[in-house]
Amino acid sequence: MVFDLNKHVHRLLQQEPFFAALSRRIDKRPTEALPTAGVRVNENTQSYELLYNPNFFEGLTDEQRADVLKHEFYHLVFLHVTSRRPDGTNHKTWNVATDLAINSHLENLPDGCLEPGKGLFSEWDPNLSSEAYLNLLTKDPEKMKELEEQGGSGGDGDGEMSPQFDSHEGWEEGDMTSKEIAKERLKEFVKKASKEASQKGWGSVSSDCRKEIMDNIVSKVDWRKVLRYFVKTSQNANKRSSIKRINKRYPYIHPGRKTTRTAKIAISIDQSGSVDDGMLAAFFSELNKLSDIAEFTVIPFDDSVATNAIYTWKKGESRKWERVRYGGTNFDAPTEYVNEHKFDGHIILTDMCAPKPKRSLCQRMWMTTEYYANHPYFKTSERVIAITD
């Protein structure tokens, strides 16, 4: 019988609450196209997935299987697959550096894997960062040459077992939009897994790893990437017939279908007395950056919506910050307005100093300062983005 990893994951990770929680959110797909295992973006689902070779897993002990799973998940939570690689760095050298950093925390990997303090890297200390190992590799290029001679030059899936046992194929490939969406989803998965681990325990995850994981899930705002992701996942499809499209089911008999996607985005700006002028100016500064790539509706509010001050911020338009309200804060007011006017997505810029609002009929995201993101008045499972310098 072919080894089915999905049937064994719970047993393998029953002592690892963090990795078990993360594993539930990562698709696992068998394939013989890889000799071992690897993580990458699935452009159809726009999420990260784990690919594994059933024959490879069949030949491992349970302890080795668990550590291989943790190795792949560490690549995800440490952002090795997304945005961490320094610009201009050779990807094969970076791949080796990431494996050295991860394997410092694993004791039951298959024989011959890259490990600091052993074999070719016997003189190197364990538990350093990927960047630290990258620096050491850059200063000692003979290490990479020797690895290539051993067949461990980057996990290229050549069918041979090598010191770098997993595949890093696909890290440099793929549609950028899909990768950004997958990255944002991954952050949410890690955040939820961390929350579960805080209640049930972190298993073998060391305190240093735990700190790095928590630092990584605190969102540092890149407004272009966040908006691209938010707009993409807020889009509604508008389908119509078109003779210029070939009907896949009845070619040249019936017209095809043309699909256009648009997003109606609302941005509510908290102008209550608790939001000072400096924070309001910062909000408008970032909105000027957003307007370079999207059009959105601005909804000023405090304890009610300033309906006479609502306007459309057109793409490419620049505006100065302004205050039109000074009252209290009621998040139900902008939520009701957005629900009634059938927006596709809702971003609220605020200090979050008010009770939790009613349910939004479209996806809702909160943007605030780093302080208020770490000291919210209410708890929410919705995305909260901290505006940092």
C-alpha positions in Angstrom: 0.0 0.0 0.0 1.3 3.5 -0.9 2.2 5.6 2.2 -0.4 8.2 2.8 1.1 11.0 4.9 -2.3 12.5 5.7 -3.3 9.4 7.6 -0.2 9.6 9.9 0.2 13.3 10.5 -1.8 13.5 13.7 0.1 10.6 15.2 3.5 12.0 14.1 2.8 15.4 15.5 0.8 14.6 18.6 3.6 16.0 20.9 3.9 19.1 18.7 0.9 21.4 19.2 2.3 24.2 17.1 3.3 22.1 14.1 0.1 20.0 14.4 -2.0 23.2 14.2 0.0 24.5 11.3 -0.1 21.1 9.5 -3.9 21.1 9.5 -3.9 24.3 7.4 -1.3 23.1 4.8 -2.3 20.8 2.0 -0.1 17.7 1.6 0.1 16.0 -1.8 1.9 12.8 -2.7 4.1 12.9 -5.8 7.0 10.9 -7.3 8.2 13.9 -9.2 10.4 14.8 -6.1 12.8 12.3 -4.5 11.9 13.4 -1.0 9.8 16.4 0.0 9.4 20.2 -0.5 7.1 23.2 0.1 5.9 25.6 -2.6 3.1 27.8 -3.8 0.1 26.1 -5.6 -1.0 28.8 -8.0 -4.4 27.3 -8.4 -5.2 27.5 -4.7 -2.9 30.4 -4.0 -1.6 28.7 -0.9 1.5 26.9 0.2 1.4 23.1 0.0 3.7 20.3 1.1 4.7 17.8 -1.6 6.1 14.5 -0.5 7.4 11.3 -2.1 5.5 8.3 -0.5 8.4 5.9 -1.2 10.8 8.3 0.7 8.5 8.5 3.7 7.9 4.8 3.7 11.6 4.2 4.4 11.8 6.5 7.4 11.2 5.9 11.1 8.4 7.8 12.8 10.9 10.1 14.5 12.5 10.9 11.1 9.1 11.5 9.5 8.2 14.0 12.2 11.5 15.9 11.8 11.1 16.0 8.0 7.7 17.5 8.5 9.0 20.0 11.0 11.9 20.9 8.6 9.5 21.8 5.8 7.2 23.8 8.2 10.2 25.7 9.6 11.0 26.8 6.0 7.5 28.3 5.9 7.4 30.0 9.4 10.9 31.4 9.0 9.9 33.0 5.7 12.6 31.1 3.7 10.1 30.4 0.9 8.7 34.0 0.7 10.6 37.2 1.2 13.6 36.6 3.5 16.4 35.8 1.0 18.7 38.9 0.7 18.7 40.6 -2.7 21.4 39.5 -5.0 22.1 36.3 -3.1 22.8 33.1 -5.0 19.7 30.9 -4.4 21.7 27.7 -3.9 23.9 29.2 -1.3 20.8 30.6 0.5 19.1 27.2 0.3 22.1 25.6 2.2 22.1 28.4 4.7 18.4 27.9 5.5 18.9 24.2 5.9 21.8 24.7 8.3 19.7 27.1 10.4 16.7 24.8 10.6 18.6 21.5 11.2 20.2 23.0 14.3 16.8 22.5 15.9 16.1 18.9 14.7 17.7 15.7 16.1 16.1 12.9 14.1 16.7 13.8 10.5 17.8 11.2 7.9 21.5 10.4 7.9 23.7 12.7 6.0 21.7 15.9 6.2 23.4 19.3 6.5 24.0 20.1 10.2 26.3 22.6 11.9 28.8 20.9 14.1 28.9 17.8 11.9 30.6 16.6 8.8 31.6 19.4 6.3 30.4 22.0 8.9 31.9 20.4 12.0 33.7 23.7 13.0 30.5 25.8 12.7 28.4 26.6 15.7 24.7 25.5 15.7 21.7 27.7 16.3 22.7 30.6 14.2 20.4 32.4 11.8 20.1 31.7 8.1 21.8 35.1 7.4 24.7 34.1 9.7 25.3 30.9 7.9 25.0 32.7 4.5 27.7 35.0 5.7 29.9 32.1 6.6 29.3 30.3 3.3 30.1 33.5 1.4 33.4 33.8 3.2 34.2 30.1 2.5 33.2 29.3 -1.1 35.0 26.0 -1.0 32.2 24.6 1.1 29.7 25.1 -1.7 32.1 23.5 -4.2 32.5 20.4 -2.0 28.7 20.2 -1.6 28.2 20.3 -5.3 30.7 17.4 -5.7 28.7 15.5 -3.1 25.4 16.1 -5.0 24.0 18.5 -2.4 24.1 21.6 -4.5 20.5 22.8 -3.9 17.9 20.0 -3.7 17.2 20.0 -7.5 15.3 16.8 -7.4 17.7 14.7 -9.4 16.5 11.5 -7.8 19.6 11.0 -5.5 19.7 11.3 -1.8 22.0 14.2 -0.9 22.9 16.1 2.3 20.3 18.7 1.4 17.5 16.1 1.3 14.5 18.3 0.5 13.6 20.1 -2.7 13.7 23.8 -2.9 12.4 23.9 -6.5 9.8 26.6 -7.2 10.9 29.1 -4.6 12.1 31.4 -7.3 9.2 30.7 -9.7 5.5 31.5 -10.0 3.1 34.4 -10.5 4.0 37.2 -8.0 0.3 37.9 -7.2 -0.2 34.3 -6.3 2.9 34.3 -4.1 1.9 37.4 -2.3 -1.6 36.0 -1.6 0.0 32.7 -0.4 2.3 34.7 1.8 -0.5 36.6 3.5 -2.5 33.4 4.0 0.5 31.7 5.5 0.9 34.5 8.0 -2.7 33.9 9.1 -2.0 30.2 9.4 1.1 30.7 11.5 -0.7 33.3 13.6 -3.6 30.8 14.4 -1.1 28.0 15.0 0.8 30.2 17.5 -2.4 31.0 19.3 -3.2 27.3 19.7 0.4 26.6 20.9 0.2 29.4 23.5 -2.7 27.5 25.0 -1.5 23.9 24.5 2.3 24.2 24.6 4.9 24.6 21.9 6.4 21.1 22.0 10.0 21.1 20.8 10.0 24.7 19.5 12.7 26.5 21.4 12.3 29.9 23.0 14.5 31.5 20.4 12.5 29.9 17.5 9.3 30.9 19.3 10.4 34.5 19.5 11.4 34.6 15.8 8.0 33.1 14.8 6.1 35.7 16.8 8.2 38.5 15.3 7.5 37.2 11.8 3.7 37.2 12.3 3.6 40.8 13.4 2.7 42.4 10.1 5.0 45.1 8.8 3.0 47.1 6.4 4.0 47.1 2.7 0.8 48.8 1.5 1.2 47.8 -2.1 1.4 44.1 -1.2 -1.4 44.3 1.4 -3.7 46.1 -0.9 -2.9 43.8 -3.9 -3.8 40.8 -1.7 -6.9 42.5 -0.2 -8.3 43.6 -3.5 -7.5 40.3 -5.2 -9.4 38.4 -2.5 -12.3 40.9 -2.5 -13.0 40.8 -6.3 -16.4 39.8 -7.7 -16.5 38.2 -11.1 -18.6 39.8 -13.8 -19.2 37.3 -16.6 -20.7 38.0 -20.0 -20.9 36.3 -23.4 -18.2 37.2 -25.9 -17.7 35.9 -29.5 -14.0 36.6 -29.1 -13.7 33.8 -26.6 -13.9 30.2 -27.6 -16.4 28.2 -25.7 -14.5 25.3 -24.2 -17.5 22.9 -24.2 -19.0 23.9 -27.6 -16.2 25.5 -29.6 -17.3 27.7 -32.5 -21.0 26.8 -31.8 -21.8 29.0 -28.8 -19.9 32.1 -27.7 -17.4 31.9 -24.9 -17.6 33.8 -21.6 -15.5 36.8 -20.8 -14.8 37.5 -17.1 -13.8 40.8 -15.7 -13.0 41.3 -12.0 -13.5 44.5 -10.1 -13.3 45.4 -6.4 -15.4 48.0 -4.6 -13.2 48.9 -1.6 -14.2 51.1 1.3 -11.6 52.7 3.6 -13.1 54.1 6.8 -11.0 56.6 8.7 -11.5 57.0 12.4 -11.6 60.7 13.1 -12.6 60.5 16.8 -11.0 62.6 19.5 -8.8 59.7 20.5 -7.1 59.7 17.1 -4.6 62.5 17.2 -3.6 64.7 14.3 -0.2 62.9 13.9 -1.9 59.5 13.5 -4.5 61.0 11.1 -1.7 62.6 9.0 0.1 59.2 8.9 -3.1 57.5 7.6 -3.4 60.0 4.8 0.3 59.7 3.9 -0.2 56.0 3.4 -3.5 56.5 1.5 -1.6 58.7 -1.0 0.7 55.7 -1.6 -2.3 53.4 -2.1 -3.9 55.7 -4.6 -1.0 55.0 -7.0 -2.4 51.5 -7.6 -6.2 51.6 -6.7 -9.3 53.6 -6.4 -11.3 53.5 -3.2 -14.2 55.2 -1.3 -13.2 57.1 1.8 -15.6 57.1 4.7 -14.8 59.5 7.6 -16.5 58.5 10.9 -16.4 58.9 14.7 -19.6 57.8 16.6 -21.4 58.1 13.2 -20.5 58.2 9.5 -19.9 61.7 8.1 -22.1 61.0 5.1 -21.6 64.5 3.7 -17.8 64.0 3.7 -17.6 60.7 1.9 -15.7 60.8 -1.4 -14.0 58.6 -4.0 -10.2 58.8 -3.9 -9.4 58.3 -7.6 -6.3 56.4 -8.7 -3.3 58.7 -9.0 -4.9 61.5 -7.0 -3.0 63.2 -4.1 -4.8 64.7 -1.1 -3.9 66.5 2.1 -5.1 65.1 5.4 -8.2 66.7 7.0 -10.3 66.2 10.1 -14.0 66.5 9.8 -15.1 64.9 13.2 -14.0 65.0 16.9 -16.5 62.8 18.7 -16.4 59.3 20.2 -15.9 56.0 18.3 -18.5 53.5 17.1 -17.3 50.9 14.7 -20.9 49.8 14.0 -21.5 53.0 12.1 -19.0 52.5 9.2 -19.8 48.7 9.3 -23.5 49.3 8.8 -22.8 51.8 6.0 -20.5 49.4 4.1 -22.9 46.5 4.6 -25.8 48.6 3.2 -23.9 49.8 0.2 -22.6 46.4 -0.7 -18.8 46.9 -0.8 -16.5 44.0 -1.6 -13.8 44.9 1.1 -13.5 47.2 4.1 -10.4 48.6 5.6 -10.7 50.6 8.9 -7.8 52.9 9.9 -8.2 53.5 13.6 -6.6 53.4 17.1 -9.1 50.5 17.8 -10.2 52.2 21.0 -13.9 51.2 21.0 -16.0 48.0 21.5 -15.9 45.2 19.0 -18.3 46.0 16.1 -21.1 43.9 14.5 -20.3 41.4 11.8 -19.2 42.7 8.4 -20.8 41.3 5.2 -17.5 41.6 3.3 -14.0 40.9 4.4 -12.8 43.5 6.9 -9.2 44.5 7.8 -7.9 46.8 10.5 -4.9 49.2 10.2 -3.5 50.9 13.2 -0.2 51.9 14.8 2.2 49.3 16.2 1.3 50.3 19.7 -2.5 49.8 19.3 -1.9 46.6 17.3 -0.2 45.2 20.4 -2.7 46.7 22.8 -6.1 46.4 21.2 -9.3 47.3 23.0 -11.0 44.2 21.7 -9.9 40.8 20.3 -10.7 39.9 16.7 -9.8 37.1 14.3 -9.8 39.6 11.4 -6.4 40.8 10.1 -4.8 43.7 12.0 -2.0 45.4 10.2 0.5 47.6 12.2 1.8 50.7 10.5 5.5 50.8 11.2 8.3 53.1 10.2 
